[in-house]
Amino acid sequence: MRRVNLHTADLNRDDEPAGYEHAYLKLAPLIGGATMNGGYYELPPGQANCPYHYESDEEWLLVLEGRVTVRHPGGEDTLEAGDLVCFPGGPDGAHKLTNSGDGTARMLIVSTNNLPAVAVYPDSDKIGVWTEGRRDNIMVRRESGVDYYDREV
């Protein structure tokens, strides 16, 4: 059995733009997960983990500590420690998670691990596709779409 302790693990920090600064752990590789994905996030006040989006897979969010404001298709709701919600795959599951409290917010996100995975970002009209091994990952704007037979012979 492989384990990770969220209280003592060294978190990753990428060079994210203002408004999206956070620390995180991708959990599946650490515990040997194959069919599920998990992410642990620590968000400073006023920061979000990613832009407003929806995915092809279902996601669950569990707030572990702090307050997280969830923007969703029906508006906004504030979640507190212990709150668990589900974002279904597709447009009805669109969401953005922002720390609306004064201290660090900690949250766990769990989803299925179906590849390729697709995420749509309605505010910026982008679509991202993630593949196994990341070899064919791509982020494009909808307007860059081409015809099915483009460049085919």
Contacts in CASP RR format, 6 or more apart in sequence:
PFRMAT RR
TARGET T0000
AUTHOR 0000-0000-0000
METHOD contacts of the structure
MODEL  1
MRRVNLHTADLNRDDEPAGYEHAYLKLAPLIGGATMNGGYYELPPGQANC
PYHYESDEEWLLVLEGRVTVRHPGGEDTLEAGDLVCFPGGPDGAHKLTNS
GDGTARMLIVSTNNLPAVAVYPDSDKIGVWTEGRRDNIMVRRESGVDYYD
REV
2 30 0 8 1.000
2 31 0 8 1.000
2 32 0 8 1.000
3 31 0 8 1.000
4 25 0 8 1.000
4 27 0 8 1.000
4 30 0 8 1.000
4 31 0 8 1.000
6 25 0 8 1.000
6 40 0 8 1.000
6 64 0 8 1.000
6 106 0 8 1.000
6 108 0 8 1.000
9 25 0 8 1.000
9 30 0 8 1.000
9 40 0 8 1.000
11 23 0 8 1.000
11 24 0 8 1.000
11 25 0 8 1.000
11 40 0 8 1.000
11 42 0 8 1.000
12 23 0 8 1.000
12 24 0 8 1.000
12 25 0 8 1.000
12 26 0 8 1.000
13 22 0 8 1.000
13 23 0 8 1.000
13 24 0 8 1.000
16 22 0 8 1.000
19 46 0 8 1.000
19 47 0 8 1.000
19 48 0 8 1.000
20 47 0 8 1.000
20 48 0 8 1.000
20 49 0 8 1.000
20 50 0 8 1.000
20 51 0 8 1.000
21 44 0 8 1.000
21 47 0 8 1.000
22 41 0 8 1.000
22 42 0 8 1.000
22 43 0 8 1.000
22 44 0 8 1.000
22 47 0 8 1.000
22 48 0 8 1.000
22 49 0 8 1.000
23 41 0 8 1.000
23 42 0 8 1.000
24 39 0 8 1.000
24 40 0 8 1.000
24 41 0 8 1.000
24 42 0 8 1.000
24 49 0 8 1.000
25 39 0 8 1.000
25 40 0 8 1.000
26 37 0 8 1.000
26 38 0 8 1.000
26 39 0 8 1.000
27 33 0 8 1.000
27 37 0 8 1.000
27 38 0 8 1.000
27 39 0 8 1.000
27 40 0 8 1.000
28 34 0 8 1.000
28 36 0 8 1.000
28 37 0 8 1.000
28 38 0 8 1.000
28 113 0 8 1.000
33 113 0 8 1.000
34 113 0 8 1.000
35 112 0 8 1.000
35 113 0 8 1.000
36 110 0 8 1.000
36 111 0 8 1.000
36 112 0 8 1.000
36 113 0 8 1.000
37 110 0 8 1.000
37 111 0 8 1.000
37 112 0 8 1.000
37 113 0 8 1.000
38 108 0 8 1.000
38 109 0 8 1.000
38 110 0 8 1.000
38 111 0 8 1.000
39 108 0 8 1.000
39 109 0 8 1.000
39 110 0 8 1.000
40 106 0 8 1.000
40 107 0 8 1.000
40 108 0 8 1.000
41 49 0 8 1.000
41 97 0 8 1.000
41 105 0 8 1.000
41 106 0 8 1.000
41 107 0 8 1.000
41 108 0 8 1.000
41 109 0 8 1.000
42 104 0 8 1.000
42 105 0 8 1.000
42 106 0 8 1.000
43 49 0 8 1.000
43 68 0 8 1.000
43 97 0 8 1.000
43 98 0 8 1.000
43 99 0 8 1.000
43 104 0 8 1.000
43 105 0 8 1.000
43 106 0 8 1.000
43 107 0 8 1.000
44 99 0 8 1.000
44 103 0 8 1.000
44 104 0 8 1.000
45 99 0 8 1.000
45 100 0 8 1.000
45 101 0 8 1.000
45 102 0 8 1.000
45 103 0 8 1.000
45 104 0 8 1.000
45 105 0 8 1.000
46 98 0 8 1.000
46 99 0 8 1.000
46 100 0 8 1.000
46 101 0 8 1.000
47 98 0 8 1.000
47 99 0 8 1.000
48 96 0 8 1.000
48 97 0 8 1.000
48 98 0 8 1.000
48 99 0 8 1.000
49 97 0 8 1.000
49 107 0 8 1.000
50 96 0 8 1.000
50 97 0 8 1.000
51 96 0 8 1.000
51 121 0 8 1.000
51 123 0 8 1.000
51 124 0 8 1.000
52 71 0 8 1.000
52 94 0 8 1.000
52 95 0 8 1.000
52 96 0 8 1.000
52 121 0 8 1.000
52 122 0 8 1.000
52 123 0 8 1.000
53 94 0 8 1.000
53 95 0 8 1.000
53 96 0 8 1.000
53 119 0 8 1.000
53 120 0 8 1.000
53 121 0 8 1.000
53 122 0 8 1.000
54 87 0 8 1.000
54 89 0 8 1.000
54 90 0 8 1.000
54 91 0 8 1.000
54 92 0 8 1.000
54 93 0 8 1.000
54 94 0 8 1.000
54 95 0 8 1.000
54 119 0 8 1.000
54 120 0 8 1.000
54 122 0 8 1.000
55 87 0 8 1.000
55 89 0 8 1.000
55 90 0 8 1.000
55 93 0 8 1.000
55 111 0 8 1.000
55 117 0 8 1.000
55 118 0 8 1.000
55 119 0 8 1.000
55 120 0 8 1.000
56 89 0 8 1.000
56 90 0 8 1.000
56 114 0 8 1.000
56 117 0 8 1.000
56 118 0 8 1.000
56 119 0 8 1.000
57 89 0 8 1.000
57 111 0 8 1.000
57 112 0 8 1.000
57 113 0 8 1.000
57 114 0 8 1.000
57 117 0 8 1.000
58 86 0 8 1.000
58 87 0 8 1.000
58 88 0 8 1.000
58 89 0 8 1.000
58 111 0 8 1.000
58 112 0 8 1.000
59 86 0 8 1.000
59 87 0 8 1.000
59 89 0 8 1.000
59 95 0 8 1.000
59 109 0 8 1.000
59 110 0 8 1.000
59 111 0 8 1.000
60 84 0 8 1.000
60 85 0 8 1.000
60 86 0 8 1.000
60 87 0 8 1.000
60 109 0 8 1.000
60 110 0 8 1.000
60 111 0 8 1.000
61 68 0 8 1.000
61 70 0 8 1.000
61 79 0 8 1.000
61 84 0 8 1.000
61 85 0 8 1.000
61 86 0 8 1.000
61 87 0 8 1.000
61 95 0 8 1.000
61 97 0 8 1.000
61 107 0 8 1.000
61 108 0 8 1.000
61 109 0 8 1.000
62 82 0 8 1.000
62 83 0 8 1.000
62 84 0 8 1.000
62 107 0 8 1.000
62 108 0 8 1.000
62 109 0 8 1.000
62 110 0 8 1.000
63 79 0 8 1.000
63 80 0 8 1.000
63 81 0 8 1.000
63 82 0 8 1.000
63 83 0 8 1.000
63 84 0 8 1.000
63 105 0 8 1.000
63 106 0 8 1.000
63 107 0 8 1.000
64 81 0 8 1.000
64 82 0 8 1.000
64 106 0 8 1.000
64 107 0 8 1.000
64 108 0 8 1.000
65 81 0 8 1.000
65 104 0 8 1.000
65 105 0 8 1.000
65 106 0 8 1.000
66 80 0 8 1.000
66 81 0 8 1.000
66 99 0 8 1.000
66 101 0 8 1.000
66 103 0 8 1.000
66 104 0 8 1.000
66 105 0 8 1.000
66 106 0 8 1.000
67 78 0 8 1.000
67 79 0 8 1.000
67 80 0 8 1.000
67 99 0 8 1.000
67 100 0 8 1.000
67 101 0 8 1.000
67 105 0 8 1.000
68 78 0 8 1.000
68 79 0 8 1.000
68 97 0 8 1.000
68 98 0 8 1.000
68 99 0 8 1.000
68 100 0 8 1.000
68 105 0 8 1.000
68 107 0 8 1.000
69 76 0 8 1.000
69 77 0 8 1.000
69 78 0 8 1.000
69 79 0 8 1.000
69 97 0 8 1.000
69 98 0 8 1.000
69 99 0 8 1.000
69 100 0 8 1.000
70 76 0 8 1.000
70 77 0 8 1.000
70 78 0 8 1.000
70 79 0 8 1.000
70 85 0 8 1.000
70 95 0 8 1.000
70 96 0 8 1.000
70 97 0 8 1.000
71 95 0 8 1.000
71 96 0 8 1.000
71 98 0 8 1.000
72 87 0 8 1.000
72 93 0 8 1.000
72 94 0 8 1.000
72 95 0 8 1.000
73 91 0 8 1.000
73 92 0 8 1.000
73 93 0 8 1.000
73 94 0 8 1.000
78 100 0 8 1.000
79 85 0 8 1.000
87 93 0 8 1.000
87 94 0 8 1.000
87 95 0 8 1.000
90 120 0 8 1.000
91 120 0 8 1.000
91 122 0 8 1.000
94 120 0 8 1.000
94 122 0 8 1.000
97 107 0 8 1.000
99 105 0 8 1.000
115 130 0 8 1.000
115 131 0 8 1.000
115 132 0 8 1.000
116 129 0 8 1.000
116 130 0 8 1.000
116 131 0 8 1.000
116 132 0 8 1.000
116 136 0 8 1.000
117 129 0 8 1.000
117 130 0 8 1.000
118 127 0 8 1.000
118 128 0 8 1.000
118 129 0 8 1.000
118 130 0 8 1.000
119 127 0 8 1.000
119 128 0 8 1.000
119 130 0 8 1.000
120 126 0 8 1.000
120 127 0 8 1.000
120 128 0 8 1.000
121 127 0 8 1.000
121 128 0 8 1.000
124 141 0 8 1.000
125 141 0 8 1.000
125 142 0 8 1.000
125 143 0 8 1.000
126 139 0 8 1.000
126 140 0 8 1.000
126 141 0 8 1.000
126 142 0 8 1.000
127 139 0 8 1.000
127 140 0 8 1.000
127 141 0 8 1.000
127 142 0 8 1.000
128 137 0 8 1.000
128 138 0 8 1.000
128 139 0 8 1.000
128 140 0 8 1.000
129 136 0 8 1.000
129 137 0 8 1.000
129 138 0 8 1.000
129 139 0 8 1.000
130 137 0 8 1.000
131 137 0 8 1.000
END
